[in-house]
């Protein structure tokens, strides 16, 4: 793919008879996506198709009513329900909240081992995906060729350095051994 895309949520329901859809998003802030022209839906693995946004309005802090060009009936909208929604990197940067967990994608994850004062730091890799759960966030990384899910919560997060795009964690003994 020539452009990079970020998953922001899912079309969860059809609303009304005119083909509006409800987008449940993880952008971390209340937004109407004002000015957004295009969303992308993954039709096949790694094949993004653009859909043009006709109108978008806020339903709740995490939901948006979305009207897509060419989708004019409840039946047509049903075909798109339950599809994941993606934005281009440029649009994602504009609409995502700075503190939203989803904005951690692309950061480096560093494991801090306490040896003396500051401790050593081991680069575990780039955060490839963020999975939000009720009491924690899981970050998917590639750890030596294997997929690893690293929990981020108040017990494991040491600090976030947004300027350097780094997440510093102190992980429980043995957690990484499961993946190595």
C-alpha positions as CSV (number, residue, x, y, z in Angstrom):
1,X,0.0,0.0,0.0
2,X,1.3,3.4,-0.8
3,X,-0.4,5.2,2.0
4,X,-0.5,4.3,5.7
5,X,-3.9,3.8,7.4
6,X,-5.0,3.8,11.0
7,X,-8.0,1.8,12.3
8,X,-10.3,4.1,14.3
9,X,-13.3,2.0,15.0
10,X,-16.2,0.1,13.5
11,X,-19.5,0.8,11.8
12,X,-21.8,-0.8,14.4
13,X,-25.3,-0.1,13.2
14,X,-27.6,1.4,10.6
15,X,-29.6,4.5,11.6
16,X,-32.8,5.5,9.9
17,X,-34.1,4.8,6.5
18,X,-31.7,7.1,4.5
19,X,-28.6,4.9,4.9
20,X,-26.9,6.6,7.8
21,X,-24.5,4.4,9.8
22,X,-23.3,4.6,13.4
23,X,-19.5,4.7,13.7
24,X,-18.1,3.6,17.1
25,X,-14.7,5.2,17.3
26,X,-11.6,5.2,19.5
27,X,-10.3,8.7,18.8
28,X,-10.2,9.6,22.4
29,X,-12.3,12.8,22.1
30,X,-15.7,13.9,21.2
31,X,-15.7,14.8,17.5
32,X,-18.0,15.2,14.5
33,X,-15.2,14.5,12.0
34,X,-15.9,17.9,10.5
35,X,-14.0,18.4,7.3
36,X,-13.3,14.7,6.8
37,X,-13.8,13.8,3.2
38,X,-12.8,10.1,3.0
39,X,-12.9,7.0,5.2
40,X,-11.4,3.6,4.1
41,X,-12.9,0.2,4.5
42,X,-10.8,-3.0,4.2
43,X,-12.5,-5.1,1.5
44,X,-9.8,-7.7,1.4
45,X,-6.7,-8.2,3.4
46,X,-4.5,-5.1,2.9
47,X,-6.9,-3.7,0.2
48,X,-8.4,-0.4,1.3
49,X,-11.3,1.1,-0.6
50,X,-12.2,4.8,-0.2
51,X,-15.7,5.9,0.7
52,X,-16.6,9.5,0.6
53,X,-18.2,11.2,3.6
54,X,-21.3,13.1,2.8
55,X,-22.2,14.2,6.3
56,X,-21.1,13.4,9.9
57,X,-22.6,14.4,13.2
58,X,-22.0,13.6,16.8
59,X,-24.3,11.0,18.5
60,X,-22.2,10.6,21.7
61,X,-18.6,11.0,22.8
62,X,-17.7,7.7,21.2
63,X,-20.3,7.5,18.4
64,X,-20.9,9.4,15.2
65,X,-23.7,9.3,12.7
66,X,-22.1,8.9,9.3
67,X,-23.6,9.4,5.9
68,X,-21.6,7.9,3.1
69,X,-21.9,9.0,-0.6
70,X,-23.9,6.5,-2.6
71,X,-25.4,4.8,0.4
72,X,-29.0,5.9,0.3
73,X,-31.1,3.1,1.9
74,X,-31.2,1.0,5.0
75,X,-30.4,-2.1,2.9
76,X,-27.3,-0.6,1.3
77,X,-26.0,0.6,4.7
78,X,-26.5,-2.9,6.2
79,X,-23.8,-4.2,3.8
80,X,-21.3,-1.9,5.4
81,X,-22.3,-2.5,9.0
82,X,-19.7,-4.3,11.1
83,X,-16.8,-3.2,8.9
84,X,-13.7,-1.7,10.5
85,X,-13.1,2.0,9.6
86,X,-9.7,3.4,8.7
87,X,-8.3,6.9,8.2
88,X,-5.2,8.0,6.3
89,X,-2.3,9.0,8.6
90,X,-2.9,12.6,7.9
91,X,-6.5,12.5,8.8
92,X,-5.8,10.4,11.9
93,X,-3.3,13.0,13.2
94,X,-5.9,15.7,12.7
95,X,-8.8,13.9,14.5
96,X,-7.3,11.7,17.2
97,X,-7.0,13.0,20.7
98,X,-3.4,13.4,21.9
99,X,-4.1,11.3,25.0
100,X,-6.1,8.6,23.2
101,X,-4.5,5.1,23.6
102,X,-4.8,4.6,19.8
103,X,-2.3,7.5,19.3
104,X,0.5,5.2,20.7
105,X,0.7,3.2,17.5
106,X,4.2,3.8,16.1
107,X,5.8,4.6,19.5
108,X,8.8,2.5,20.6
109,X,8.2,0.4,23.8
110,X,11.1,0.3,26.2
111,X,11.3,-2.2,29.1
112,X,13.0,-0.5,32.1
113,X,14.9,-2.8,34.4
114,X,15.8,-1.3,37.8
115,X,19.5,-1.7,38.3
116,X,20.7,1.1,40.5
117,X,19.2,4.6,39.9
118,X,17.8,5.0,36.4
119,X,17.8,1.5,35.2
120,X,18.6,-0.1,31.9
121,X,16.2,0.2,28.9
122,X,15.6,-2.6,26.5
123,X,13.9,-1.7,23.2
124,X,11.1,-4.2,22.8
125,X,9.9,-2.8,19.4
126,X,7.4,-0.6,17.8
127,X,3.7,-0.6,19.0
128,X,1.8,-2.0,16.0
129,X,-1.7,-2.0,17.4
130,X,-3.5,-0.8,20.5
131,X,-6.3,-3.0,22.0
132,X,-8.5,-1.1,24.5
133,X,-10.0,-3.2,27.4
134,X,-12.0,-2.0,30.4
135,X,-9.1,-1.9,32.9
136,X,-6.0,-1.8,30.7
137,X,-4.7,-1.3,27.2
138,X,-2.8,-4.0,25.4
139,X,-0.1,-3.0,23.0
140,X,0.8,-5.5,20.2
141,X,4.4,-5.6,19.3
142,X,6.7,-7.8,17.3
143,X,9.1,-9.4,19.8
144,X,11.8,-11.3,18.0
145,X,9.5,-12.4,15.2
146,X,6.6,-13.3,17.5
147,X,3.5,-11.3,18.3
148,X,3.4,-10.2,21.9
149,X,0.6,-8.4,23.8
150,X,2.0,-6.1,26.5
151,X,-0.4,-4.7,29.1
152,X,-0.3,-1.0,29.8
153,X,-1.9,0.1,33.1
154,X,-0.9,2.0,36.2
155,X,1.1,-1.0,37.4
156,X,3.3,-1.3,34.3
157,X,3.5,2.2,32.8
158,X,6.5,4.1,34.0
159,X,6.3,7.1,31.6
160,X,5.4,8.2,28.2
161,X,7.8,10.4,26.2
162,X,5.6,11.9,23.4
163,X,8.5,14.0,22.1
164,X,10.7,10.9,21.6
165,X,7.6,8.7,20.8
166,X,8.5,6.2,23.5
167,X,6.5,4.3,26.1
168,X,8.6,3.1,29.1
169,X,7.2,0.1,31.0
170,X,8.2,-2.0,34.0
171,X,6.9,-5.5,33.3
172,X,6.3,-8.3,35.7
173,X,9.1,-11.0,35.8
174,X,8.5,-13.7,33.3
175,X,6.0,-11.9,31.1
176,X,8.4,-11.6,28.2
177,X,9.6,-15.2,28.6
178,X,6.2,-16.4,27.4
179,X,6.9,-14.8,24.0
180,X,10.6,-15.7,23.7
